[in-house]
């Protein structure tokens, strides 16, 4: 691994579309940064904003949330709920002094393995540019 800073990213991916897209990227042998640690969830709408705060508190440098495209959610409108929750969360993060850019939301389908690769790569690069640690991370957390 290079001497370049490698941010730690937590990714919450919906089971039906985004996780399948990530799996397609892997089986297609597409280049995806190893910085992302995936948490598979039934639906992006089930992600409690406290999960994101906890990930940041435990030392994640960024959090990616990915769900089905609008109209394709297996739980009718969970992906739209997720987008609204994350919009409010980004404003709250900005208010408490954490860059909202540390949170990334995207819609990916099961057939978009190549797009998954691009989204993860771009987000890792963005978080790398933001810097080593977020101000919310607890001190003493193992790197």
N, C-alpha and C positions, 0 to 999 in steps of 0.2 A: 504494500500500500504506500502511496506517496506521502510526502511530508505535509501535504496540504491538509488543512482542517477538514475533518469529516463530521458534519452535523448528524445528530441523532433525530430521526423523524419517526413519529408514530402515525400509522395510517389506519383509519377506521373504514373498512370497505364493506359495502352491502354484499350479502351472500349471492344474490341472484345475478347481478350484472357486473359490478366493479371487481369483485373477487374473481369471477369467471374471466374477466378481461385481463386481470393480473396473471391468472393461470395460463391464459392463451399467450401472453407475452413470454412467460417462462418456457412453455412447450415449443414456442416458435424460436426460442433461443435469442430473443431480442435483448439488447443491452439495457439493463435496469440497475441503477445504483443500489448497492447493498445497504444504504443508510436507512431504508424504510423498514420498520418492524410492523407487520400487518396484524390487525385485530379484526377478525371476521365477525360481522354483526348481521342479524337477520335483515335489517333495514336501516338506512341512514337516518330515518326519522326516529329511531330508537336511541340515538346517541344523546345522552344527557350532557349538557355543557359542562357539568362537573367532571365528566370523564376527561375532557380536554384540559380543564384546569389541573386535574390530577397528573396527567401526562406531563404538562409543563412544570408542575411542582417537583415531579420526580426526576427532572433533568432533560426532558425532551427539548430539543431546540426548535422544533416545529411540529405541527399536527396537520395531517391531510385527511379530509373526509370526502368520500366518494360514494355516490349513489346512482341509481338508475336514472335514465333520461326522463324528463317530464312526460307523463302519459304512459310510461312503461313500468311504473312502480308496481311490484307484486302486492303491495299493501295499499293500493289506490293512490294515496297522496303523501306518503311518508317522506319522499324525497323533497317535496315542497316545504313540509314542516321543517326538515333539516336545514334547508337554505334560509328560511326565516330565522330559525334559532341561531344559526351561525352569523347572520347579519347583526343581530343584537349582541352576540358574544364579541364580535370584532369591535363594536363600539365600546363595550365594557373594557376590553383589553386595552384599547387606546386610552381610555379614561384612567386606568390604573398604571399606565406607563409602559405597557408591553406593545411592541410593534404588532399591529393587526396582520401584517404580512407573514407572521409566523403561522397563521392558519390559512389553509388552502381548501377550497371546496370545488369539486368537479363532478360532472355527470359522465359516466362511462358505461357503455354497453358491453355485453359479453364478447362481442366481435371486435372490440377496439383495443386489442393488445398493443398495437403500435402506438396508439394515442396514449395508453397507460404509460408506456416507456417514456414518451416525451413529457407527459405531465409530471412524472416523478423526477425525471432529470432536471427539468426547469425549476421545480420547487426546491430540490436539494441545492441547486445553484443559488437560488434566491436566499435561502436560509444561510448558506455559507457566506454570502455577501453581508448579511445582517450581523454576523459575528458569532463568537464562540458560545456564549451562554446567554440564556434569557434571564432577566432580572428576577423572575419568579422562582427559579430553581433553588431548591433547598441546598444549603451548603453541606458538603460532606457526602453527597451522593456519589457513588462510584461511577467513574467515567467509562 
